[in-house]
Amino acid sequence: MTSLYSKRLTKELRDLQKNPPEGVEVEEASNFLKWTLCLTGARGSVYEGEKFKLEFRFTPQYPLEAPEVVFIRPYVPIHPHVNRCILNMNTTTDETEYIHWSPVQTVAHVCLSIISMMSSCTKKELPPDNDLYVKNASASPKKTAWAFQ
């Protein structure tokens, strides 16, 4: 275990437990390999009050390498940017710009981005390619190559 990895995750966990962002709750974080967080849909959104669970999977290269982030069944939103349980974090809402991982991002930032993405949704619907994706997808979101037109 690298020093940066353990120090960073220790600080992030302490911050999340002491001062969690609205709608974010740490459910399980007993080690540095996998954390489970619960997100609550924002007021005024189509997901208001609904509970969703995320699993963050870390490698010792974190924060230089992005964590894997997946929704845990059955706590998965029906959303145009969520295939199966895997969040498509590669695009903004207009699908023209890519979001690239940066070591300055934190678990809290990712959770807030997901809540924001969900809050902007006006209709609960699956992505148009969901069935094809589910049939062919890897269990790891990092092994998915996203292509948008």
BELQUI-V884818 format. One record per residue. PHI is phi in radians with two decimals (none if undefined). BURIAL is b if it has 16 or more other ideal C-beta (glycine too) atoms within 10 Angstrom, else e. D_LAST is the distance of its C-alpha to the last C-alpha in Angstrom with 1 decimal. Layout:
PHI/BURIAL/D_LAST, PHI/BURIAL/D_LAST
//
This chain:
none/e/40.4, -1.41/e/39.7, -1.13/e/41.3, -1.05/e/38.1, -1.01/b/36.4, -1.22/e/39.4, -1.11/e/40.3, -1.12/b/36.8, -1.19/b/36.4, -1.07/e/39.9, -1.13/e/39.3, -1.07/b/36.0, -1.12/e/37.8, -1.03/e/40.8, -1.13/e/38.8, -1.14/b/36.8, -1.35/e/40.1, -1.35/e/42.0, -2.47/e/39.6, -1.22/e/36.6, -1.10/e/33.9, -1.02/e/34.1, 1.52/b/32.6, -2.15/b/32.7, -2.43/b/35.4, -1.36/b/36.2, -1.72/e/37.2, -2.61/e/37.9, -2.69/b/38.0, -1.48/e/41.0, -2.59/e/39.5, -1.68/b/37.0, -1.64/e/34.9, -2.64/e/33.5, -2.14/b/33.6, -2.03/b/33.0, -2.16/b/32.2, -1.90/b/32.3, -1.94/b/30.1, -1.97/b/31.3, -1.00/b/29.0, -1.21/b/29.7, -1.01/e/32.0, 1.43/e/30.6, -1.68/b/27.3, -1.20/b/26.5, -1.85/b/27.4, -0.83/e/30.7, 1.35/e/33.3, -1.29/e/31.3, -1.84/e/31.6, -2.31/b/29.0, -2.02/b/29.7, -2.05/b/27.9, -1.97/b/28.9, -1.79/b/28.6, -2.00/e/29.4, -1.91/b/30.7, -1.97/e/31.7, -1.10/e/34.5, -1.50/e/32.0, -1.12/b/31.0, -1.61/b/30.3, -1.19/e/29.1, -1.96/e/26.8, -1.13/b/24.7, -1.31/b/26.1, -1.43/b/24.5, -2.26/b/23.9, -2.35/b/24.0, -1.38/b/25.2, -1.76/e/28.4, -1.17/e/29.0, -1.63/e/30.1, -1.61/e/29.2, -2.02/b/25.4, -1.30/b/23.7, -1.50/e/21.8, -2.59/b/18.7, -1.13/b/15.0, -1.98/b/14.5, -2.18/b/17.3, -1.63/b/17.0, 0.92/b/20.6, -2.00/b/22.4, -1.71/b/19.9, -1.37/b/18.4, -1.52/b/14.9, -1.63/b/16.1, -1.58/b/13.3, -2.34/e/11.6, -1.51/e/13.4, -1.15/e/13.3, -1.61/e/10.9, 1.03/e/8.3, -1.95/e/8.4, -2.03/e/11.5, -1.74/e/12.7, -1.68/e/16.1, -1.83/e/18.3, -1.13/e/21.6, -2.31/e/24.7, -1.06/e/28.2, -1.35/e/29.2, -1.26/e/27.1, -2.25/b/29.3, -1.01/b/29.2, -1.06/b/30.1, -1.06/e/27.1, -1.08/b/24.7, -1.06/b/26.5, -1.14/b/26.5, -1.12/e/22.7, -1.17/b/22.3, -1.06/b/24.9, -1.11/e/23.2, -1.03/b/19.7, -1.17/b/21.7, -1.17/b/23.7, -1.45/e/20.9, -1.31/b/19.9, -1.85/e/21.6, -2.56/e/21.2, -1.32/e/21.6, -2.69/e/19.1, -1.35/e/17.5, -1.06/b/13.8, -1.05/e/12.7, -1.71/e/12.6, -0.98/b/15.8, -1.09/e/18.3, -1.13/e/16.5, -1.08/b/16.0, -1.03/e/19.6, -1.16/e/20.8, -1.96/e/19.5, -1.34/b/19.2, -1.37/e/21.7, -1.26/e/24.0, -1.77/e/22.9, -1.11/b/19.8, -1.24/e/20.2, -1.66/e/19.7, -1.65/e/16.2, -1.74/e/13.4, -1.58/e/10.3, -2.28/e/6.9, -2.22/e/3.8, -2.00/e/0.0
//
